[in-house]
Amino acid sequence: MEFEAVIAKHLDAKHVRITHIQQEYEMKIKGLMPATVRQELEDTISSMKSQVTFLQKRASVLQEELDTYRNRRWVYHFTSSLTLPF
């Protein structure tokens, strides 16, 4: 499994968990706590979602860099194994 796929799977699992936690929070606690605490929790959830998005983009960039590196190594290996006719 490629690096990007592993990271994406991990981040998707985190996103599902965050969503599940948010739904549980809304079902159990909404209305039972002060508005300031509720807002703080909602801000935390929003921040975590932003972090997931950032990490997904970062994983994509890292995968592109890895692919580029692998392609360069392959081209170098291929060209260095060629023998010139002169």
C-alpha positions in Angstrom: 0.0 0.0 0.0 1.4 3.4 -1.0 2.3 6.0 1.6 -0.5 8.3 0.5 -3.1 5.6 0.7 -2.0 4.7 4.2 -2.0 8.3 5.3 -5.4 8.9 3.6 -6.9 5.9 5.3 -5.6 7.0 8.7 -6.9 10.5 8.2 -10.2 9.3 7.0 -10.5 7.2 10.2 -9.7 10.2 12.3 -12.3 12.3 10.4 -15.0 9.6 11.0 -14.0 9.5 14.7 -14.2 13.3 15.0 -17.6 13.3 13.3 -18.8 10.5 15.6 -17.6 12.4 18.7 -19.3 15.5 17.5 -22.6 13.6 17.0 -22.3 12.1 20.4 -21.6 15.5 21.9 -24.6 17.0 20.2 -26.9 14.2 21.4 -25.8 14.0 25.0 -24.6 17.4 26.1 -26.2 20.2 24.0 -28.2 22.4 26.2 -26.7 21.0 29.4 -23.5 23.1 29.5 -22.8 26.8 29.4 -22.7 28.3 25.9 -19.0 29.3 26.3 -18.0 25.7 26.9 -20.1 24.5 24.0 -18.5 27.1 21.8 -15.0 26.1 22.9 -15.8 22.5 22.0 -17.2 23.4 18.7 -14.1 25.5 18.0 -11.9 22.5 18.9 -13.9 20.3 16.5 -13.6 22.8 13.7 -9.8 23.1 14.3 -9.4 19.4 14.2 -11.3 19.2 10.9 -8.9 21.9 9.5 -5.9 19.9 10.7 -7.2 16.8 9.0 -7.6 18.8 5.7 -4.1 20.2 6.1 -2.6 16.7 6.8 -4.4 15.2 3.8 -2.9 17.9 1.5 0.5 17.4 3.1 0.3 13.7 2.5 -0.5 14.3 -1.1 2.5 16.6 -1.5 4.8 14.1 0.2 3.5 11.3 -2.1 4.2 13.5 -5.2 7.7 14.1 -3.9 8.2 10.4 -3.3 6.9 9.5 -6.8 9.2 12.1 -8.3 12.2 10.7 -6.4 11.3 7.1 -7.4 11.0 8.2 -11.1 14.4 9.9 -11.0 16.0 6.9 -9.5 14.5 4.7 -12.1 15.6 7.0 -15.0 19.1 7.2 -13.5 19.3 3.4 -13.0 18.0 2.8 -16.6 20.3 5.3 -18.2 23.4 4.3 -16.2 22.9 0.7 -17.3 23.0 1.6 -21.0 26.3 1.1 -22.8 27.2 3.5 -25.4 28.3 2.1 -28.8 31.5 4.1 -29.1 
